[in-house]
Amino acid sequence: GRAGMSAVSLKPGQAFDGEWLAHHLRSRLPAYAVPVFIRLREEQDTTGTFKYQKSQLKKDGFAPETVAEPVYALFADSQTYVRLTPELHRQLADGQHRP
């Protein structure tokens, strides 16, 4: 399967709650539709016709070393989205964690 990522922008003054979001998504979506990665962005880039520009996000990927914004991951054995650090990213690449 393919891991999914969502780019999310929070309202001003709102904090990211990884536990609430994981519970909310898992209770409302089929398992295959729950995004493994959440990327927090100040604002979303759009085209002139207000479509989201996803191509640059795809190119950027999710490695913390190359992405300026915070990226959170939801692992199979976790009840919350956790901030993806370079160490967690290496562990994921080495197969120590399962999304």
mmCIF file as gemmi writes it, N, C-alpha and C atoms, coordinates in Angstrom:
data_model
loop_
_atom_site.group_PDB
_atom_site.id
_atom_site.type_symbol
_atom_site.label_atom_id
_atom_site.label_alt_id
_atom_site.label_comp_id
_atom_site.label_asym_id
_atom_site.label_entity_id
_atom_site.label_seq_id
_atom_site.pdbx_PDB_ins_code
_atom_site.Cartn_x
_atom_site.Cartn_y
_atom_site.Cartn_z
_atom_site.occupancy
_atom_site.B_iso_or_equiv
_atom_site.pdbx_formal_charge
_atom_site.auth_seq_id
_atom_site.auth_asym_id
_atom_site.pdbx_PDB_model_num
ATOM 1 N N . GLY Axp A 1 ? 0.81 -1.18 0 1 0 ? 1 A 1
ATOM 2 C CA . GLY Axp A 1 ? 0 0 0 1 0 ? 1 A 1
ATOM 3 C C . GLY Axp A 1 ? 0.858 1.251 0 1 0 ? 1 A 1
ATOM 4 N N . ARG Axp A 2 ? 0.215 2.352 -0.155 1 0 ? 2 A 1
ATOM 5 C CA . ARG Axp A 2 ? 0.899 3.647 -0.16 1 0 ? 2 A 1
ATOM 6 C C . ARG Axp A 2 ? 0.471 4.448 1.05 1 0 ? 2 A 1
ATOM 7 N N . ALA Axp A 3 ? 1.452 5.027 1.716 1 0 ? 3 A 1
ATOM 8 C CA . ALA Axp A 3 ? 1.152 5.874 2.87 1 0 ? 3 A 1
ATOM 9 C C . ALA Axp A 3 ? 0.631 7.211 2.379 1 0 ? 3 A 1
ATOM 10 N N . GLY Axp A 4 ? -0.353 7.746 3.066 1 0 ? 4 A 1
ATOM 11 C CA . GLY Axp A 4 ? -0.921 9.02 2.668 1 0 ? 4 A 1
ATOM 12 C C . GLY Axp A 4 ? -0.436 10.146 3.544 1 0 ? 4 A 1
ATOM 13 N N . MET Axp A 5 ? -0.463 11.352 2.971 1 0 ? 5 A 1
ATOM 14 C CA . MET Axp A 5 ? -0.099 12.547 3.717 1 0 ? 5 A 1
ATOM 15 C C . MET Axp A 5 ? -1.152 13.615 3.466 1 0 ? 5 A 1
ATOM 16 N N . SER Axp A 6 ? -1.454 14.347 4.526 1 0 ? 6 A 1
ATOM 17 C CA . SER Axp A 6 ? -2.338 15.499 4.407 1 0 ? 6 A 1
ATOM 18 C C . SER Axp A 6 ? -1.57 16.734 4.84 1 0 ? 6 A 1
ATOM 19 N N . ALA Axp A 7 ? -1.761 17.81 4.114 1 0 ? 7 A 1
ATOM 20 C CA . ALA Axp A 7 ? -1.195 19.103 4.497 1 0 ? 7 A 1
ATOM 21 C C . ALA Axp A 7 ? -2.315 19.885 5.156 1 0 ? 7 A 1
ATOM 22 N N . VAL Axp A 8 ? -2.067 20.346 6.379 1 0 ? 8 A 1
ATOM 23 C CA . VAL Axp A 8 ? -3.102 20.974 7.191 1 0 ? 8 A 1
ATOM 24 C C . VAL Axp A 8 ? -2.646 22.358 7.63 1 0 ? 8 A 1
ATOM 25 N N . SER Axp A 9 ? -3.562 23.301 7.593 1 0 ? 9 A 1
ATOM 26 C CA . SER Axp A 9 ? -3.32 24.643 8.139 1 0 ? 9 A 1
ATOM 27 C C . SER Axp A 9 ? -4.273 24.855 9.301 1 0 ? 9 A 1
ATOM 28 N N . LEU Axp A 10 ? -3.726 25.263 10.418 1 0 ? 10 A 1
ATOM 29 C CA . LEU Axp A 10 ? -4.537 25.5 11.609 1 0 ? 10 A 1
ATOM 30 C C . LEU Axp A 10 ? -5.019 26.944 11.655 1 0 ? 10 A 1
ATOM 31 N N . LYS Axp A 11 ? -6.12 27.159 12.336 1 0 ? 11 A 1
ATOM 32 C CA . LYS Axp A 11 ? -6.605 28.511 12.561 1 0 ? 11 A 1
ATOM 33 C C . LYS Axp A 11 ? -5.621 29.226 13.479 1 0 ? 11 A 1
ATOM 34 N N . PRO Axp A 12 ? -5.498 30.539 13.359 1 0 ? 12 A 1
ATOM 35 C CA . PRO Axp A 12 ? -4.59 31.279 14.242 1 0 ? 12 A 1
ATOM 36 C C . PRO Axp A 12 ? -4.883 31.005 15.717 1 0 ? 12 A 1
ATOM 37 N N . GLY Axp A 13 ? -3.836 30.758 16.472 1 0 ? 13 A 1
ATOM 38 C CA . GLY Axp A 13 ? -3.976 30.494 17.895 1 0 ? 13 A 1
ATOM 39 C C . GLY Axp A 13 ? -4.339 29.073 18.249 1 0 ? 13 A 1
ATOM 40 N N . GLN Axp A 14 ? -4.591 28.234 17.257 1 0 ? 14 A 1
ATOM 41 C CA . GLN Axp A 14 ? -4.972 26.858 17.516 1 0 ? 14 A 1
ATOM 42 C C . GLN Axp A 14 ? -3.725 25.971 17.533 1 0 ? 14 A 1
ATOM 43 N N . ALA Axp A 15 ? -3.664 25.049 18.475 1 0 ? 15 A 1
ATOM 44 C CA . ALA Axp A 15 ? -2.535 24.129 18.599 1 0 ? 15 A 1
ATOM 45 C C . ALA Axp A 15 ? -2.89 22.785 17.963 1 0 ? 15 A 1
ATOM 46 N N . PHE Axp A 16 ? -1.889 22.099 17.458 1 0 ? 16 A 1
ATOM 47 C CA . PHE Axp A 16 ? -2.086 20.778 16.869 1 0 ? 16 A 1
ATOM 48 C C . PHE Axp A 16 ? -2.269 19.754 17.985 1 0 ? 16 A 1
ATOM 49 N N . ASP Axp A 17 ? -3.338 18.97 17.908 1 0 ? 17 A 1
ATOM 50 C CA . ASP Axp A 17 ? -3.623 17.922 18.893 1 0 ? 17 A 1
ATOM 51 C C . ASP Axp A 17 ? -3.601 16.583 18.17 1 0 ? 17 A 1
ATOM 52 N N . GLY Axp A 18 ? -2.443 15.941 18.18 1 0 ? 18 A 1
ATOM 53 C CA . GLY Axp A 18 ? -2.258 14.693 17.455 1 0 ? 18 A 1
ATOM 54 C C . GLY Axp A 18 ? -3.122 13.557 17.958 1 0 ? 18 A 1
ATOM 55 N N . GLU Axp A 19 ? -3.366 13.503 19.258 1 0 ? 19 A 1
ATOM 56 C CA . GLU Axp A 19 ? -4.194 12.437 19.819 1 0 ? 19 A 1
ATOM 57 C C . GLU Axp A 19 ? -5.649 12.584 19.377 1 0 ? 19 A 1
ATOM 58 N N . TRP Axp A 20 ? -6.173 13.817 19.464 1 0 ? 20 A 1
ATOM 59 C CA . TRP Axp A 20 ? -7.552 14.059 19.051 1 0 ? 20 A 1
ATOM 60 C C . TRP Axp A 20 ? -7.724 13.752 17.563 1 0 ? 20 A 1
ATOM 61 N N . LEU Axp A 21 ? -6.766 14.224 16.742 1 0 ? 21 A 1
ATOM 62 C CA . LEU Axp A 21 ? -6.881 14.022 15.3 1 0 ? 21 A 1
ATOM 63 C C . LEU Axp A 21 ? -6.823 12.535 14.939 1 0 ? 21 A 1
ATOM 64 N N . ALA Axp A 22 ? -5.921 11.796 15.548 1 0 ? 22 A 1
ATOM 65 C CA . ALA Axp A 22 ? -5.823 10.357 15.274 1 0 ? 22 A 1
ATOM 66 C C . ALA Axp A 22 ? -7.133 9.66 15.624 1 0 ? 22 A 1
ATOM 67 N N . HIS Axp A 23 ? -7.679 9.963 16.797 1 0 ? 23 A 1
ATOM 68 C CA . HIS Axp A 23 ? -8.944 9.353 17.207 1 0 ? 23 A 1
ATOM 69 C C . HIS Axp A 23 ? -10.07 9.747 16.254 1 0 ? 23 A 1
ATOM 70 N N . HIS Axp A 24 ? -10.15 11.024 15.929 1 0 ? 24 A 1
ATOM 71 C CA . HIS Axp A 24 ? -11.202 11.534 15.046 1 0 ? 24 A 1
ATOM 72 C C . HIS Axp A 24 ? -11.152 10.846 13.672 1 0 ? 24 A 1
ATOM 73 N N . LEU Axp A 25 ? -9.97 10.779 13.082 1 0 ? 25 A 1
ATOM 74 C CA . LEU Axp A 25 ? -9.844 10.184 11.749 1 0 ? 25 A 1
ATOM 75 C C . LEU Axp A 25 ? -10.1 8.681 11.777 1 0 ? 25 A 1
ATOM 76 N N . ARG Axp A 26 ? -9.556 7.992 12.763 1 0 ? 26 A 1
ATOM 77 C CA . ARG Axp A 26 ? -9.746 6.536 12.835 1 0 ? 26 A 1
ATOM 78 C C . ARG Axp A 26 ? -11.196 6.158 13.097 1 0 ? 26 A 1
ATOM 79 N N . SER Axp A 27 ? -11.946 7.029 13.778 1 0 ? 27 A 1
ATOM 80 C CA . SER Axp A 27 ? -13.344 6.709 14.071 1 0 ? 27 A 1
ATOM 81 C C . SER Axp A 27 ? -14.271 7.022 12.899 1 0 ? 27 A 1
ATOM 82 N N . ARG Axp A 28 ? -13.787 7.785 11.913 1 0 ? 28 A 1
ATOM 83 C CA . ARG Axp A 28 ? -14.66 8.206 10.821 1 0 ? 28 A 1
ATOM 84 C C . ARG Axp A 28 ? -14.238 7.723 9.438 1 0 ? 28 A 1
ATOM 85 N N . LEU Axp A 29 ? -13.007 7.254 9.313 1 0 ? 29 A 1
ATOM 86 C CA . LEU Axp A 29 ? -12.502 6.829 8.009 1 0 ? 29 A 1
ATOM 87 C C . LEU Axp A 29 ? -12.099 5.364 8.026 1 0 ? 29 A 1
ATOM 88 N N . PRO Axp A 30 ? -12.181 4.71 6.874 1 0 ? 30 A 1
ATOM 89 C CA . PRO Axp A 30 ? -11.625 3.354 6.819 1 0 ? 30 A 1
ATOM 90 C C . PRO Axp A 30 ? -10.115 3.423 7.027 1 0 ? 30 A 1
ATOM 91 N N . ALA Axp A 31 ? -9.522 2.361 7.54 1 0 ? 31 A 1
ATOM 92 C CA . ALA Axp A 31 ? -8.095 2.356 7.898 1 0 ? 31 A 1
ATOM 93 C C . ALA Axp A 31 ? -7.207 2.806 6.747 1 0 ? 31 A 1
ATOM 94 N N . TYR Axp A 32 ? -7.54 2.396 5.524 1 0 ? 32 A 1
ATOM 95 C CA . TYR Axp A 32 ? -6.683 2.744 4.383 1 0 ? 32 A 1
ATOM 96 C C . TYR Axp A 32 ? -6.734 4.233 4.046 1 0 ? 32 A 1
ATOM 97 N N . ALA Axp A 33 ? -7.734 4.952 4.532 1 0 ? 33 A 1
ATOM 98 C CA . ALA Axp A 33 ? -7.895 6.366 4.192 1 0 ? 33 A 1
ATOM 99 C C . ALA Axp A 33 ? -7.318 7.315 5.247 1 0 ? 33 A 1
ATOM 100 N N . VAL Axp A 34 ? -6.911 6.781 6.392 1 0 ? 34 A 1
ATOM 101 C CA . VAL Axp A 34 ? -6.335 7.623 7.449 1 0 ? 34 A 1
ATOM 102 C C . VAL Axp A 34 ? -4.916 7.992 7.036 1 0 ? 34 A 1
ATOM 103 N N . PRO Axp A 35 ? -4.611 9.282 6.936 1 0 ? 35 A 1
ATOM 104 C CA . PRO Axp A 35 ? -3.26 9.666 6.518 1 0 ? 35 A 1
ATOM 105 C C . PRO Axp A 35 ? -2.222 9.266 7.564 1 0 ? 35 A 1
ATOM 106 N N . VAL Axp A 36 ? -1.112 8.727 7.086 1 0 ? 36 A 1
ATOM 107 C CA . VAL Axp A 36 ? -0.015 8.345 7.966 1 0 ? 36 A 1
ATOM 108 C C . VAL Axp A 36 ? 0.765 9.588 8.387 1 0 ? 36 A 1
ATOM 109 N N . PHE Axp A 37 ? 0.874 10.547 7.486 1 0 ? 37 A 1
ATOM 110 C CA . PHE Axp A 37 ? 1.646 11.759 7.753 1 0 ? 37 A 1
ATOM 111 C C . PHE Axp A 37 ? 0.756 12.999 7.68 1 0 ? 37 A 1
ATOM 112 N N . ILE Axp A 38 ? 0.986 13.919 8.596 1 0 ? 38 A 1
ATOM 113 C CA . ILE Axp A 38 ? 0.319 15.219 8.604 1 0 ? 38 A 1
ATOM 114 C C . ILE Axp A 38 ? 1.421 16.269 8.53 1 0 ? 38 A 1
ATOM 115 N N . ARG Axp A 39 ? 1.319 17.141 7.568 1 0 ? 39 A 1
ATOM 116 C CA . ARG Axp A 39 ? 2.297 18.231 7.421 1 0 ? 39 A 1
ATOM 117 C C . ARG Axp A 39 ? 1.587 19.534 7.742 1 0 ? 39 A 1
ATOM 118 N N . LEU Axp A 40 ? 2.081 20.241 8.753 1 0 ? 40 A 1
ATOM 119 C CA . LEU Axp A 40 ? 1.473 21.509 9.148 1 0 ? 40 A 1
ATOM 120 C C . LEU Axp A 40 ? 2.058 22.64 8.321 1 0 ? 40 A 1
ATOM 121 N N . ARG Axp A 41 ? 1.172 23.439 7.734 1 0 ? 41 A 1
ATOM 122 C CA . ARG Axp A 41 ? 1.595 24.558 6.893 1 0 ? 41 A 1
ATOM 123 C C . ARG Axp A 41 ? 0.892 25.821 7.353 1 0 ? 41 A 1
ATOM 124 N N . GLU Axp A 42 ? 1.573 26.949 7.222 1 0 ? 42 A 1
ATOM 125 C CA . GLU Axp A 42 ? 0.96 28.233 7.556 1 0 ? 42 A 1
ATOM 126 C C . GLU Axp A 42 ? -0.255 28.473 6.657 1 0 ? 42 A 1
ATOM 127 N N . GLU Axp A 43 ? -0.083 28.237 5.367 1 0 ? 43 A 1
ATOM 128 C CA . GLU Axp A 43 ? -1.189 28.37 4.407 1 0 ? 43 A 1
ATOM 129 C C . GLU Axp A 43 ? -0.922 27.424 3.241 1 0 ? 43 A 1
ATOM 130 N N . GLN Axp A 44 ? -1.984 27.112 2.533 1 0 ? 44 A 1
ATOM 131 C CA . GLN Axp A 44 ? -1.881 26.187 1.401 1 0 ? 44 A 1
ATOM 132 C C . GLN Axp A 44 ? -1.669 26.975 0.111 1 0 ? 44 A 1
ATOM 133 N N . ASP Axp A 45 ? -0.808 26.458 -0.746 1 0 ? 45 A 1
ATOM 134 C CA . ASP Axp A 45 ? -0.594 27.071 -2.053 1 0 ? 45 A 1
ATOM 135 C C . ASP Axp A 45 ? -1.705 26.627 -2.998 1 0 ? 45 A 1
ATOM 136 N N . THR Axp A 46 ? -2.254 27.59 -3.753 1 0 ? 46 A 1
ATOM 137 C CA . THR Axp A 46 ? -3.324 27.265 -4.693 1 0 ? 46 A 1
ATOM 138 C C . THR Axp A 46 ? -2.989 27.817 -6.073 1 0 ? 46 A 1
ATOM 139 N N . THR Axp A 47 ? -3.675 27.276 -7.056 1 0 ? 47 A 1
ATOM 140 C CA . THR Axp A 47 ? -3.534 27.758 -8.431 1 0 ? 47 A 1
ATOM 141 C C . THR Axp A 47 ? -4.458 28.951 -8.625 1 0 ? 47 A 1
ATOM 142 N N . GLY Axp A 48 ? -4.441 29.511 -9.813 1 0 ? 48 A 1
ATOM 143 C CA . GLY Axp A 48 ? -5.327 30.627 -10.135 1 0 ? 48 A 1
ATOM 144 C C . GLY Axp A 48 ? -6.79 30.259 -10.079 1 0 ? 48 A 1
ATOM 145 N N . THR Axp A 49 ? -7.091 28.955 -10.165 1 0 ? 49 A 1
ATOM 146 C CA . THR Axp A 49 ? -8.483 28.494 -10.086 1 0 ? 49 A 1
ATOM 147 C C . THR Axp A 49 ? -8.781 27.857 -8.729 1 0 ? 49 A 1
ATOM 148 N N . PHE Axp A 50 ? -7.966 28.192 -7.732 1 0 ? 50 A 1
ATOM 149 C CA . PHE Axp A 50 ? -8.164 27.782 -6.343 1 0 ? 50 A 1
ATOM 150 C C . PHE Axp A 50 ? -8.06 26.281 -6.091 1 0 ? 50 A 1
ATOM 151 N N . LYS Axp A 51 ? -7.319 25.58 -6.931 1 0 ? 51 A 1
ATOM 152 C CA . LYS Axp A 51 ? -7.02 24.169 -6.676 1 0 ? 51 A 1
ATOM 153 C C . LYS Axp A 51 ? -5.734 24.113 -5.861 1 0 ? 51 A 1
ATOM 154 N N . TYR Axp A 52 ? -5.65 23.131 -4.973 1 0 ? 52 A 1
ATOM 155 C CA . TYR Axp A 52 ? -4.442 22.992 -4.163 1 0 ? 52 A 1
ATOM 156 C C . TYR Axp A 52 ? -3.291 22.505 -5.031 1 0 ? 52 A 1
ATOM 157 N N . GLN Axp A 53 ? -2.123 23.107 -4.82 1 0 ? 53 A 1
ATOM 158 C CA . GLN Axp A 53 ? -0.926 22.693 -5.55 1 0 ? 53 A 1
ATOM 159 C C . GLN Axp A 53 ? -0.24 21.586 -4.757 1 0 ? 53 A 1
ATOM 160 N N . LYS Axp A 54 ? -0.351 20.356 -5.258 1 0 ? 54 A 1
ATOM 161 C CA . LYS Axp A 54 ? 0.18 19.206 -4.543 1 0 ? 54 A 1
ATOM 162 C C . LYS Axp A 54 ? 1.524 18.749 -5.077 1 0 ? 54 A 1
ATOM 163 N N . SER Axp A 55 ? 1.884 19.158 -6.286 1 0 ? 55 A 1
ATOM 164 C CA . SER Axp A 55 ? 3.098 18.631 -6.903 1 0 ? 55 A 1
ATOM 165 C C . SER Axp A 55 ? 4.352 18.96 -6.094 1 0 ? 55 A 1
ATOM 166 N N . GLN Axp A 56 ? 4.47 20.171 -5.58 1 0 ? 56 A 1
ATOM 167 C CA . GLN Axp A 56 ? 5.654 20.523 -4.787 1 0 ? 56 A 1
ATOM 168 C C . GLN Axp A 56 ? 5.678 19.765 -3.46 1 0 ? 56 A 1
ATOM 169 N N . LEU Axp A 57 ? 4.513 19.566 -2.869 1 0 ? 57 A 1
ATOM 170 C CA . LEU Axp A 57 ? 4.446 18.793 -1.63 1 0 ? 57 A 1
ATOM 171 C C . LEU Axp A 57 ? 4.93 17.365 -1.86 1 0 ? 57 A 1
ATOM 172 N N . LYS Axp A 58 ? 4.528 16.785 -2.982 1 0 ? 58 A 1
ATOM 173 C CA . LYS Axp A 58 ? 4.978 15.429 -3.314 1 0 ? 58 A 1
ATOM 174 C C . LYS Axp A 58 ? 6.485 15.389 -3.507 1 0 ? 58 A 1
ATOM 175 N N . LYS Axp A 59 ? 7.024 16.394 -4.197 1 0 ? 59 A 1
ATOM 176 C CA . LYS Axp A 59 ? 8.471 16.448 -4.423 1 0 ? 59 A 1
ATOM 177 C C . LYS Axp A 59 ? 9.229 16.587 -3.115 1 0 ? 59 A 1
ATOM 178 N N . ASP Axp A 60 ? 8.7 17.393 -2.208 1 0 ? 60 A 1
ATOM 179 C CA . ASP Axp A 60 ? 9.372 17.636 -0.927 1 0 ? 60 A 1
ATOM 180 C C . ASP Axp A 60 ? 9.438 16.383 -0.06 1 0 ? 60 A 1
ATOM 181 N N . GLY Axp A 61 ? 8.407 15.545 -0.139 1 0 ? 61 A 1
ATOM 182 C CA . GLY Axp A 61 ? 8.375 14.339 0.68 1 0 ? 61 A 1
ATOM 183 C C . GLY Axp A 61 ? 8.097 14.648 2.139 1 0 ? 61 A 1
ATOM 184 N N . PHE Axp A 62 ? 8.681 13.829 3.036 1 0 ? 62 A 1
ATOM 185 C CA . PHE Axp A 62 ? 8.394 14.008 4.453 1 0 ? 62 A 1
ATOM 186 C C . PHE Axp A 62 ? 9.637 13.935 5.335 1 0 ? 62 A 1
ATOM 187 N N . ALA Axp A 63 ? 10.813 13.891 4.758 1 0 ? 63 A 1
ATOM 188 C CA . ALA Axp A 63 ? 12.038 13.827 5.556 1 0 ? 63 A 1
ATOM 189 C C . ALA Axp A 63 ? 12.225 15.132 6.324 1 0 ? 63 A 1
ATOM 190 N N . PRO Axp A 64 ? 12.386 15.059 7.633 1 0 ? 64 A 1
ATOM 191 C CA . PRO Axp A 64 ? 12.533 16.284 8.431 1 0 ? 64 A 1
ATOM 192 C C . PRO Axp A 64 ? 13.73 17.135 8.022 1 0 ? 64 A 1
ATOM 193 N N . GLU Axp A 65 ? 14.734 16.516 7.443 1 0 ? 65 A 1
ATOM 194 C CA . GLU Axp A 65 ? 15.913 17.263 7.022 1 0 ? 65 A 1
ATOM 195 C C . GLU Axp A 65 ? 15.646 18.142 5.806 1 0 ? 65 A 1
ATOM 196 N N . THR Axp A 66 ? 14.628 17.81 5.028 1 0 ? 66 A 1
ATOM 197 C CA . THR Axp A 66 ? 14.37 18.55 3.791 1 0 ? 66 A 1
ATOM 198 C C . THR Axp A 66 ? 13.069 19.339 3.799 1 0 ? 66 A 1
ATOM 199 N N . VAL Axp A 67 ? 12.231 19.139 4.789 1 0 ? 67 A 1
ATOM 200 C CA . VAL Axp A 67 ? 10.943 19.83 4.865 1 0 ? 67 A 1
ATOM 201 C C . VAL Axp A 67 ? 11.004 20.855 5.991 1 0 ? 67 A 1
ATOM 202 N N . ALA Axp A 68 ? 10.69 22.103 5.666 1 0 ? 68 A 1
ATOM 203 C CA . ALA Axp A 68 ? 10.785 23.174 6.656 1 0 ? 68 A 1
ATOM 204 C C . ALA Axp A 68 ? 9.658 23.109 7.692 1 0 ? 68 A 1
ATOM 205 N N . GLU Axp A 69 ? 8.484 22.65 7.278 1 0 ? 69 A 1
ATOM 206 C CA . GLU Axp A 69 ? 7.338 22.622 8.18 1 0 ? 69 A 1
ATOM 207 C C . GLU Axp A 69 ? 7.356 21.353 9.036 1 0 ? 69 A 1
ATOM 208 N N . PRO Axp A 70 ? 6.667 21.392 10.183 1 0 ? 70 A 1
ATOM 209 C CA . PRO Axp A 70 ? 6.573 20.195 11.021 1 0 ? 70 A 1
ATOM 210 C C . PRO Axp A 70 ? 5.793 19.095 10.305 1 0 ? 70 A 1
ATOM 211 N N . VAL Axp A 71 ? 6.285 17.868 10.428 1 0 ? 71 A 1
ATOM 212 C CA . VAL Axp A 71 ? 5.612 16.689 9.886 1 0 ? 71 A 1
ATOM 213 C C . VAL Axp A 71 ? 5.355 15.745 11.055 1 0 ? 71 A 1
ATOM 214 N N . TYR Axp A 72 ? 4.145 15.226 11.126 1 0 ? 72 A 1
ATOM 215 C CA . TYR Axp A 72 ? 3.761 14.287 12.171 1 0 ? 72 A 1
ATOM 216 C C . TYR Axp A 72 ? 3.436 12.953 11.527 1 0 ? 72 A 1
ATOM 217 N N . ALA Axp A 73 ? 3.702 11.854 12.251 1 0 ? 73 A 1
ATOM 218 C CA . ALA Axp A 73 ? 3.449 10.513 11.742 1 0 ? 73 A 1
ATOM 219 C C . ALA Axp A 73 ? 2.558 9.756 12.712 1 0 ? 73 A 1
ATOM 220 N N . LEU Axp A 74 ? 1.72 8.898 12.156 1 0 ? 74 A 1
ATOM 221 C CA . LEU Axp A 74 ? 0.854 8.031 12.957 1 0 ? 74 A 1
ATOM 222 C C . LEU Axp A 74 ? 1.301 6.601 12.694 1 0 ? 74 A 1
ATOM 223 N N . PHE Axp A 75 ? 1.941 6.006 13.68 1 0 ? 75 A 1
ATOM 224 C CA . PHE Axp A 75 ? 2.413 4.639 13.539 1 0 ? 75 A 1
ATOM 225 C C . PHE Axp A 75 ? 1.318 3.669 13.949 1 0 ? 75 A 1
ATOM 226 N N . ALA Axp A 76 ? 1.391 2.449 13.434 1 0 ? 76 A 1
ATOM 227 C CA . ALA Axp A 76 ? 0.345 1.456 13.668 1 0 ? 76 A 1
ATOM 228 C C . ALA Axp A 76 ? 0.103 1.197 15.151 1 0 ? 76 A 1
ATOM 229 N N . ASP Axp A 77 ? 1.144 1.243 15.956 1 0 ? 77 A 1
ATOM 230 C CA . ASP Axp A 77 ? 1.015 0.944 17.384 1 0 ? 77 A 1
ATOM 231 C C . ASP Axp A 77 ? 0.814 2.189 18.243 1 0 ? 77 A 1
ATOM 232 N N . SER Axp A 78 ? 0.485 3.313 17.624 1 0 ? 78 A 1
ATOM 233 C CA . SER Axp A 78 ? 0.361 4.577 18.351 1 0 ? 78 A 1
ATOM 234 C C . SER Axp A 78 ? -1.081 5.085 18.327 1 0 ? 78 A 1
ATOM 235 N N . GLN Axp A 79 ? -1.434 5.811 19.368 1 0 ? 79 A 1
ATOM 236 C CA . GLN Axp A 79 ? -2.764 6.422 19.453 1 0 ? 79 A 1
ATOM 237 C C . GLN Axp A 79 ? -2.73 7.906 19.134 1 0 ? 79 A 1
ATOM 238 N N . THR Axp A 80 ? -1.56 8.412 18.72 1 0 ? 80 A 1
ATOM 239 C CA . THR Axp A 80 ? -1.419 9.834 18.453 1 0 ? 80 A 1
ATOM 240 C C . THR Axp A 80 ? -0.428 10.066 17.325 1 0 ? 80 A 1
ATOM 241 N N . TYR Axp A 81 ? -0.57 11.191 16.667 1 0 ? 81 A 1
ATOM 242 C CA . TYR Axp A 81 ? 0.428 11.626 15.7 1 0 ? 81 A 1
ATOM 243 C C . TYR Axp A 81 ? 1.614 12.17 16.498 1 0 ? 81 A 1
ATOM 244 N N . VAL Axp A 82 ? 2.817 11.743 16.14 1 0 ? 82 A 1
ATOM 245 C CA . VAL Axp A 82 ? 4.022 12.209 16.813 1 0 ? 82 A 1
ATOM 246 C C . VAL Axp A 82 ? 4.878 12.986 15.824 1 0 ? 82 A 1
ATOM 247 N N . ARG Axp A 83 ? 5.58 13.991 16.334 1 0 ? 83 A 1
ATOM 248 C CA . ARG Axp A 83 ? 6.448 14.812 15.483 1 0 ? 83 A 1
ATOM 249 C C . ARG Axp A 83 ? 7.554 13.931 14.917 1 0 ? 83 A 1
ATOM 250 N N . LEU Axp A 84 ? 7.72 13.99 13.615 1 0 ? 84 A 1
ATOM 251 C CA . LEU Axp A 84 ? 8.729 13.188 12.939 1 0 ? 84 A 1
ATOM 252 C C . LEU Axp A 84 ? 10.078 13.885 13.068 1 0 ? 84 A 1
ATOM 253 N N . THR Axp A 85 ? 10.991 13.227 13.741 1 0 ? 85 A 1
ATOM 254 C CA . THR Axp A 85 ? 12.345 13.738 13.928 1 0 ? 85 A 1
ATOM 255 C C . THR Axp A 85 ? 13.27 13.006 12.956 1 0 ? 85 A 1
ATOM 256 N N . PRO Axp A 86 ? 14.491 13.502 12.755 1 0 ? 86 A 1
ATOM 257 C CA . PRO Axp A 86 ? 15.427 12.762 11.903 1 0 ? 86 A 1
ATOM 258 C C . PRO Axp A 86 ? 15.635 11.322 12.391 1 0 ? 86 A 1
ATOM 259 N N . GLU Axp A 87 ? 15.689 11.124 13.711 1 0 ? 87 A 1
ATOM 260 C CA . GLU Axp A 87 ? 15.882 9.771 14.258 1 0 ? 87 A 1
ATOM 261 C C . GLU Axp A 87 ? 14.676 8.875 13.953 1 0 ? 87 A 1
ATOM 262 N N . LEU Axp A 88 ? 13.459 9.383 14.175 1 0 ? 88 A 1
ATOM 263 C CA . LEU Axp A 88 ? 12.259 8.599 13.837 1 0 ? 88 A 1
ATOM 264 C C . LEU Axp A 88 ? 12.194 8.314 12.343 1 0 ? 88 A 1
ATOM 265 N N . HIS Axp A 89 ? 12.6 9.264 11.532 1 0 ? 89 A 1
ATOM 266 C CA . HIS Axp A 89 ? 12.606 9.069 10.086 1 0 ? 89 A 1
ATOM 267 C C . HIS Axp A 89 ? 13.566 7.936 9.715 1 0 ? 89 A 1
ATOM 268 N N . ARG Axp A 90 ? 14.753 7.905 10.325 1 0 ? 90 A 1
ATOM 269 C CA . ARG Axp A 90 ? 15.717 6.822 10.061 1 0 ? 90 A 1
ATOM 270 C C . ARG Axp A 90 ? 15.144 5.476 10.501 1 0 ? 90 A 1
ATOM 271 N N . GLN Axp A 91 ? 14.503 5.454 11.665 1 0 ? 91 A 1
ATOM 272 C CA . GLN Axp A 91 ? 13.909 4.21 12.156 1 0 ? 91 A 1
ATOM 273 C C . GLN Axp A 91 ? 12.808 3.721 11.22 1 0 ? 91 A 1
ATOM 274 N N . LEU Axp A 92 ? 12.02 4.632 10.703 1 0 ? 92 A 1
ATOM 275 C CA . LEU Axp A 92 ? 10.97 4.285 9.747 1 0 ? 92 A 1
ATOM 276 C C . LEU Axp A 92 ? 11.584 3.704 8.48 1 0 ? 92 A 1
ATOM 277 N N . ALA Axp A 93 ? 12.636 4.343 7.971 1 0 ? 93 A 1
ATOM 278 C CA . ALA Axp A 93 ? 13.312 3.864 6.762 1 0 ? 93 A 1
ATOM 279 C C . ALA Axp A 93 ? 13.941 2.489 6.997 1 0 ? 93 A 1
ATOM 280 N N . ASP Axp A 94 ? 14.396 2.229 8.224 1 0 ? 94 A 1
ATOM 281 C CA . ASP Axp A 94 ? 15.025 0.942 8.557 1 0 ? 94 A 1
ATOM 282 C C . ASP Axp A 94 ? 14.001 -0.132 8.881 1 0 ? 94 A 1
ATOM 283 N N . GLY Axp A 95 ? 12.714 0.215 8.87 1 0 ? 95 A 1
ATOM 284 C CA . GLY Axp A 95 ? 11.659 -0.763 9.135 1 0 ? 95 A 1
ATOM 285 C C . GLY Axp A 95 ? 11.391 -1.019 10.606 1 0 ? 95 A 1
ATOM 286 N N . GLN Axp A 96 ? 11.89 -0.155 11.491 1 0 ? 96 A 1
ATOM 287 C CA . GLN Axp A 96 ? 11.675 -0.346 12.925 1 0 ? 96 A 1
ATOM 288 C C . GLN Axp A 96 ? 10.283 0.09 13.352 1 0 ? 96 A 1
ATOM 289 N N . HIS Axp A 97 ? 9.632 0.906 12.549 1 0 ? 97 A 1
ATOM 290 C CA . HIS Axp A 97 ? 8.259 1.344 12.815 1 0 ? 97 A 1
ATOM 291 C C . HIS Axp A 97 ? 7.407 0.994 11.609 1 0 ? 97 A 1
ATOM 292 N N . ARG Axp A 98 ? 6.148 0.678 11.871 1 0 ? 98 A 1
ATOM 293 C CA . ARG Axp A 98 ? 5.219 0.373 10.796 1 0 ? 98 A 1
ATOM 294 C C . ARG Axp A 98 ? 4.118 1.428 10.778 1 0 ? 98 A 1
ATOM 295 N N . PRO Axp A 99 ? 3.969 2.104 9.618 1 0 ? 99 A 1
ATOM 296 C CA . PRO Axp A 99 ? 2.903 3.111 9.541 1 0 ? 99 A 1
ATOM 297 C C . PRO Axp A 99 ? 1.531 2.471 9.511 1 0 ? 99 A 1
